[in-house]
């Protein structure tokens, strides 16, 4: 796939990079995996945020950071 294949979901011209919100759950991890494989030439920025809404959320955010640090892009 090419970034232009994202049309009609993206503006014209297509973006130079894409951000993916990653919670660490299976759905967001699968989305990140799919995006890095479908668009290997496009930089994928993975973002996570600790809302601090439950006990252990800071550790979860750090774990997501550790997981995605070695991913391509």
C-alpha positions as protocol buffer text, in pm:
chain_id: "A"
residue {
  index: 1
  type: UNK
  ca { x: 0 y: 0 z: 0 }
}
residue {
  index: 2
  type: UNK
  ca { x: 97 y: 359 z: -52 }
}
residue {
  index: 3
  type: UNK
  ca { x: -9 y: 662 z: 154 }
}
residue {
  index: 4
  type: UNK
  ca { x: -227 y: 764 z: -141 }
}
residue {
  index: 5
  type: UNK
  ca { x: -427 y: 443 z: -86 }
}
residue {
  index: 6
  type: UNK
  ca { x: -575 y: 605 z: 226 }
}
residue {
  index: 7
  type: UNK
  ca { x: -791 y: 821 z: 0 }
}
residue {
  index: 8
  type: UNK
  ca { x: -1080 y: 908 z: 49 }
}
residue {
  index: 9
  type: UNK
  ca { x: -1010 y: 893 z: 423 }
}
residue {
  index: 10
  type: UNK
  ca { x: -732 y: 1152 z: 417 }
}
residue {
  index: 11
  type: UNK
  ca { x: -693 y: 1500 z: 278 }
}
residue {
  index: 12
  type: UNK
  ca { x: -531 y: 1565 z: -56 }
}
residue {
  index: 13
  type: UNK
  ca { x: -235 y: 1545 z: -59 }
}
residue {
  index: 14
  type: UNK
  ca { x: -198 y: 1247 z: 177 }
}
residue {
  index: 15
  type: UNK
  ca { x: -21 y: 1306 z: 508 }
}
residue {
  index: 16
  type: UNK
  ca { x: 354 y: 1260 z: 548 }
}
residue {
  index: 17
  type: UNK
  ca { x: 302 y: 1059 z: 869 }
}
residue {
  index: 18
  type: UNK
  ca { x: 16 y: 910 z: 1069 }
}
residue {
  index: 19
  type: UNK
  ca { x: -41 y: 901 z: 1445 }
}
residue {
  index: 20
  type: UNK
  ca { x: -202 y: 597 z: 1609 }
}
residue {
  index: 21
  type: UNK
  ca { x: -340 y: 614 z: 1963 }
}
residue {
  index: 22
  type: UNK
  ca { x: -229 y: 302 z: 2152 }
}
residue {
  index: 23
  type: UNK
  ca { x: -383 y: 201 z: 2485 }
}
residue {
  index: 24
  type: UNK
  ca { x: -203 y: -131 z: 2507 }
}
residue {
  index: 25
  type: UNK
  ca { x: -521 y: -329 z: 2454 }
}
residue {
  index: 26
  type: UNK
  ca { x: -543 y: -586 z: 2176 }
}
residue {
  index: 27
  type: UNK
  ca { x: -741 y: -365 z: 1941 }
}
residue {
  index: 28
  type: UNK
  ca { x: -503 y: -69 z: 1945 }
}
residue {
  index: 29
  type: UNK
  ca { x: -196 y: -294 z: 1932 }
}
residue {
  index: 30
  type: UNK
  ca { x: -348 y: -471 z: 1629 }
}
residue {
  index: 31
  type: UNK
  ca { x: -418 y: -136 z: 1464 }
}
residue {
  index: 32
  type: UNK
  ca { x: -59 y: -24 z: 1518 }
}
residue {
  index: 33
  type: UNK
  ca { x: 71 y: -355 z: 1381 }
}
residue {
  index: 34
  type: UNK
  ca { x: -157 y: -332 z: 1077 }
}
residue {
  index: 35
  type: UNK
  ca { x: -59 y: 27 z: 1002 }
}
residue {
  index: 36
  type: UNK
  ca { x: 315 y: -42 z: 1021 }
}
residue {
  index: 37
  type: UNK
  ca { x: 275 y: -340 z: 786 }
}
residue {
  index: 38
  type: UNK
  ca { x: 30 y: -180 z: 543 }
}
residue {
  index: 39
  type: UNK
  ca { x: 229 y: 142 z: 508 }
}
residue {
  index: 40
  type: UNK
  ca { x: 597 y: 52 z: 562 }
}
residue {
  index: 41
  type: UNK
  ca { x: 723 y: 366 z: 390 }
}
residue {
  index: 42
  type: UNK
  ca { x: 509 y: 602 z: 600 }
}
residue {
  index: 43
  type: UNK
  ca { x: 631 y: 707 z: 944 }
}
residue {
  index: 44
  type: UNK
  ca { x: 381 y: 588 z: 1204 }
}
residue {
  index: 45
  type: UNK
  ca { x: 379 y: 779 z: 1533 }
}
residue {
  index: 46
  type: UNK
  ca { x: 239 y: 576 z: 1822 }
}
residue {
  index: 47
  type: UNK
  ca { x: 91 y: 781 z: 2106 }
}
residue {
  index: 48
  type: UNK
  ca { x: -21 y: 676 z: 2451 }
}
residue {
  index: 49
  type: UNK
  ca { x: -148 y: 886 z: 2740 }
}
residue {
  index: 50
  type: UNK
  ca { x: -188 y: 811 z: 3108 }
}
residue {
  index: 51
  type: UNK
  ca { x: -519 y: 963 z: 3216 }
}
residue {
  index: 52
  type: UNK
  ca { x: -451 y: 850 z: 3573 }
}
residue {
  index: 53
  type: UNK
  ca { x: -809 y: 725 z: 3604 }
}
residue {
  index: 54
  type: UNK
  ca { x: -726 y: 391 z: 3763 }
}
residue {
  index: 55
  type: UNK
  ca { x: -458 y: 235 z: 3972 }
}
residue {
  index: 56
  type: UNK
  ca { x: -172 y: 101 z: 3762 }
}
residue {
  index: 57
  type: UNK
  ca { x: -239 y: 324 z: 3462 }
}
residue {
  index: 58
  type: UNK
  ca { x: 108 y: 480 z: 3475 }
}
residue {
  index: 59
  type: UNK
  ca { x: 267 y: 135 z: 3460 }
}
residue {
  index: 60
  type: UNK
  ca { x: 44 y: 45 z: 3164 }
}
residue {
  index: 61
  type: UNK
  ca { x: 151 y: 358 z: 2976 }
}
residue {
  index: 62
  type: UNK
  ca { x: 519 y: 279 z: 3043 }
}
residue {
  index: 63
  type: UNK
  ca { x: 466 y: -78 z: 2925 }
}
residue {
  index: 64
  type: UNK
  ca { x: 311 y: 46 z: 2599 }
}
residue {
  index: 65
  type: UNK
  ca { x: 612 y: 274 z: 2554 }
}
residue {
  index: 66
  type: UNK
  ca { x: 847 y: -19 z: 2606 }
}
residue {
  index: 67
  type: UNK
  ca { x: 653 y: -235 z: 2357 }
}
residue {
  index: 68
  type: UNK
  ca { x: 646 y: 22 z: 2080 }
}
residue {
  index: 69
  type: UNK
  ca { x: 1001 y: 154 z: 2126 }
}
residue {
  index: 70
  type: UNK
  ca { x: 1145 y: -127 z: 1911 }
}
residue {
  index: 71
  type: UNK
  ca { x: 875 y: -129 z: 1643 }
}
residue {
  index: 72
  type: UNK
  ca { x: 954 y: -20 z: 1287 }
}
residue {
  index: 73
  type: UNK
  ca { x: 889 y: 338 z: 1177 }
}
